[in-house]
Amino acid sequence: MRMRVMFFTDTYPPQQNGVAISVSSLAQALARHGHSVMVYAVRAKRGLSAAEEAFPVARVHALPVPFYPELGVAAPLSLSLMRRVKTFRPDIIHCHTPFGVGWQAVRAGHRFHVPILGTHHTFLGPYASTYSPFGRRINTRLVPLVERYVAGFYSHCALVTCASRSLEEELTAGGFRQRVMIIPNGTDTARFHPLPRTPAPERPLRLLYLGRLASEKNLLHLIELLKPVFKRHPTVRLDLVGRGPLEHDLAAMIRHARLEERIRLIGAISQRDTLAAYVAACDICVTASLTENQPLALLESLACGLPVVALAANGIPEIIRDRYNGFLVKPGDTTGEFAARVEQLLTDDELRRRMSRNARASADAYSIDTSLPALIAAYEQALALSNGTGKRHYRPH
């Protein structure tokens, strides 16, 4: 069954983040398989140019988010949207945000009786607590309020999907009582793949952090966790790939610790082929983030054959199997286990090679072409659930 699918999203390329890339990859995969796609997204930041797409991408004005200026939040109403929906005539609306553009999706779905499938991407409670200007006591109370808001928003959808069980649990904690389908984020495993490697003794080994440089990623703590590694292994280097508001603090910490030769701030790599080659040239992926759902950066690292050392928090244990494709360390561990696991991979070539093979094998389960059939099934189920209500639905063909 060929469908007409309209995406609603607050983030889309040329923005560079996991949600933007995941939404774009899904839209492109749908188009490749013969479905008609239209994307409705916020206007890109001035100075960034969007890539040519094989389907229409409509942009709406938005105000920048103070702590994340690359993103914007649109008004919940748009005079031109209804005309765009009526012209495109979607079978289904796929909503990727609970904010302004998401409310526009809800209004369009109700106006034309088009079923809405919502995908919840991010642990918003911890983000709100991290960036709230209020005191710690108020921030703690803010988390359940945000969770209830998110659960209330997605109750307007015929069906909701998440990439991880952990994110489903956040929806449930907020009071969401509908069924949630788990559909993993799709990864471009054709582009992200292992490259031939020079034998380790002939080159210094490289650790990689890939993602936003921001407080919620726990990067200052990551550097603290790795200091014993730098002390005992004088040739090992850490590359931090990405941009974000923490760049200045990270640079200051690196200078203060006299680690300028060991830790490099690479910046963002916007070209996907270039990024894939860069990731594949590294050896071990590291992260200390406590707020991840199913991070695309880790999936892409696995696809390139990088074993991962991470803290066992939220959705990460659902993709990293301890001692198979990486190591998991308990958050709050004070025994130095994080550094010990990194060193174990650095010094044991056979273990690193075996985990590299396992990393790639585990990434294949998250291929975009593997996850697409589950998404199509979700669309069909949302259509069936909506048709069962007895209401008149806007079925344009």
NORTAVEN-V194884 format. One record per helix or strand. SS is the DSSP state (@ for helix, = for strand). FROM is the first residue (numbers start at 1). TO is the last residue. If there is no record, write none. Layout:
SS;FROM;TO
SS;FROM;TO
//
This chain:
=;4;9
@;18;32
=;36;42
=;56;60
=;63;65
=;68;73
@;81;88
=;92;95
@;100;112
=;115;120
@;124;131
@;136;154
=;159;162
@;165;173
=;180;182
=;187;187
@;200;202
=;206;210
@;215;217
@;219;232
=;237;241
@;247;256
=;263;267
@;272;280
=;284;287
@;296;303
=;307;311
@;316;318
=;322;322
=;326;329
@;337;347
@;349;366
=;367;367
@;368;387
//
